[in-house]
Amino acid sequence: MSQGVTPLVSAARMNEIDQQAQTDFHIPAIVLMENAGARAWALLRDRYLDPASGGRLLFAVGKGNNGGDALVMARHAALEGVHQPTLLLTTDDLREPGAGHLRACAALGIEVIDWRSMREGAIKAIDAADWIIDGIAGTGIKGALRGDAAELVQQINSSARPVAAIDCPSGIGDEYQPDFPALRARVTITIGLPKRCLYFPQARILAAAIEVLPIGFPPPLLEDSAARWRLLDERALAALLPRVQLAAYKNQRGVVAVFAGAHGTSGAAVLCSSAAARCGAGMVRLYVDRSIYPLVASQLVSVMTVGCDEREAVIPQGASALAIGPGWGRAEGRREQLLALLRSGLPGVIDADGIALLAGLQADGSLSGAHGLGGRWVLTPHPGEFAALCGIERTELPQNPAALLQQWAEKLNAVIILKGHVNYIARPDGGISVVDGMNPALATGGSGDVLAGMVAAMLGRGMQSAAAAEAAVLLHQSAGARLRRERGFFLAEELPQVVSALLAECSEDNE
């Protein structure tokens, strides 16, 4: 895989990789467990624990491989002698190799508490712990946690003690739903490859900081798992962005036509068009209703503002990409304007009001046949807009949105960016790219308008729709992260200038 691109696997696929490592590559299970526990302990100790004063560590152990990993961690903690480990068992049915690691811990004199028979002592140990290491349930869990495990999870959550989860917080797996009992972690140390379920919207909140831990799985197994889902980070930008020739002039860098803005929402038009200009487009023309032309034109210098009749279907000449919808409104005539622009044959991005109008065109059959999106378009809905596009209530969106996104990306023959604290990018061929977010400072009015302009600039530079969407989301997230570090909360109009700086850095990397 390219730098900055990591396969995202289901928990079931990761279990297959573990089994193949044992059967096809002859790596014993006890070696894999030792590697996982020893390396997880080193990561937790070095990045999250106080090396000077030590502390009380409670290792919650279930019967699966995660429980075995926790036992290995406890043994290493005991051998180093800085931290004080205690074991909290939820089962007496430990299988090998975990059972062997339990015997080793007992031989070292590590205290063992049974959650079922020593409940009062267990609760005291939970409340006294400086950290709790979660090895209760693995990612292979089917359905919701029940019985003793569910009660322990509730007790740990109510204690508010910091939790380090092994692989996934207990209760989270491929079938996770928001009403399932699940641990709230401060850090999740996920083994081998990151798991898709960690990036389900509600699960992502519970996982908190995610650390991916290699433990020695053979590379061919990890590479084979990269078929449909990918996790992207900002290191992937250099390979996505096209080189800009030193002799390039403005038309070669792309001409973006923006259709945005209405009474009361003219700021969206300014943000979208300014972002397109800052994101590398050589020229940007903003088409607005004549009634708001004076207000918008007075705020823009480098963007050419064009006043239009509110019902006029303008086909921009010389444009290489379109941006439609930010603050555009849904007044009479907008539907016909959108349909005419879709028929232009140009690539583009549809956001906000444009998505609501598109949903109407889809519902009445206007997008069928030659009126389809032709693989040239990117849609940028937030969850509410995506639900409306699908004809469902927002509360009906599944916890794992991938299948519905894949369905609609194929149906519309378009790339869909589902925006949120986790960003999903769905391609018509069924592929899913995920860009992590978890940045509340980006949740500011106008942030989505900026992203739409950035996507349009990428399309205008000749990028294919999926690559344009991925590059724009990565840049948007990176700019938001930098601004949050430097300024805390910020305004959407501060994003485009930081995007320009990031593009300059990426250009240096490409030289």
Steps between C-alpha positions, in 0.01 A plus 500: 500500500604861442619717786209638697263225379417218744257214439190509718379149582201342660557321828415177320770561238758579770420169667560327165839673473589377848406144405685515168813625676488179706403252228665641185806665656544267801514778762379348829205665670703544818758702306236729351345551846838570657582752228162670540519524878865601522471769235168629633654530846799691364273740309272562798791542743701735279219724374235503772633393841710692752844332493614661823225437753352185352142426591234240558400316184192281481500247215142389421529156341243311293531160335597616150833595345465854636498353849820314420658819370407675825664221701823541303489873571447435872798262511729755337376770737576276798845408373597866456396573857395865455122456478278285720287261290183324616294252298120517486368176349157469341531129421659175612485368143827639365633303205861457399717693447322745734476241777878459494549875537263495800714232665808713440332803660394293801853366542625859518258570785272740311175544695196340334142617564195314367227733377222248566590380850692799639275784383564739790877466473480533123310828523756636748782399263326675210457823697862488625661436162706768328437325169278210394619281211202356315533139385141402582356425155657481156389639167344166405206567731161417352223739597503684832697423816290317756517378858816544705691670218229762449483568874877544519500740209231708669697503826822612330321773305338632815840514674633749241846339529718531187477190281746356249308263273673216320394478134154654559316622808306200633152489349605636161520264203370461147137493623528794742197724551487820711276342765745214565695505828858603415800634685604863469876505441763768518723310257435199277801290400378313194701197391639447149264717297234755598148358520206643310278489807727749678393760244126451532389848615398412858774240544759756390409717798545209741835396349659845555869499399568209263848348488566238229745238626694270264580165660674311220225379267654406161464793255319297229211443741470869577524602136233250392253665734511835320230432242209733576556708813789739569594735783673814370718750683673818384809309383288380205469855364831511317401205279147631438582857396600565139823682429466860388726587209723801564381653171130448578263789440160555658286299257728200539448510876124476450206735467232444764145629468316531832121520527422596857348758728156649555339759728633441851757241391737702283791409731486141378567620145797707615648212700457242224646713222787630713589144601508391136741782420720423799505129414681545171236596243643747248173688465170498690173651380215532746150509349249662737152645479501864395317591820806412712767584243606835658537343845706203378712684243610754759655218710700336222800627308671198343171323420303627200138549605226472238141611561228274356125493471366286785324266259762505225675171415855620434752262347842650578735519206860390547442337839677175583300421817188614684404551864126512566289552805662677799239743629328481159146465632220299344304776332295448187729447205787343696392150399523586130831678554646193667374267229652717230836505677493123545444464126802720418736203502733671747618345825403664824405490864147528642452622857229617741192631314629340183472157666139569604418599142681193369286281726192642329644429155580146608152447643317612185725306260676799344842342559426180311683409182700781343418730793700294746814631668736303278774443758608865475338638814576511871226544760588641844205438736499505877298215658168686490541588132605146416197357679272734305667396174428137589139581592535403867509678835839585646426269794471214250861530379682179591789509748720362223406727207723326245243273336252784448775728367615231258142450383446867427843563350430222253141612442600860424834405341666762717749527784336580834681662792305442820630777727531469875746430780588201279493563125392223263577530128303251288581425136258362239713183475423416864827622650502688831768738625488626857664819626499540876387829645420539871561875481213699654657827383409404141134489603455868417261672263639516147751218538305286252482788251880517509527126436269526198720769346808289563349198326407717202856634476638144497255400227586812304866398506406181318485255790257211484202529733615248765854638520367858513267408786773322697755777453253773594384321816858431609600862445188625675564280803871587509426872484244467777744306718773760452267788580372325811856445626599860435180693580245272664158568354504687170277637224438336165657793314833417666517156336581590135827681578626203704399272213724707271792456740443124514492480121832681488649246739366214290648658188841505668460130581424430133808679369 
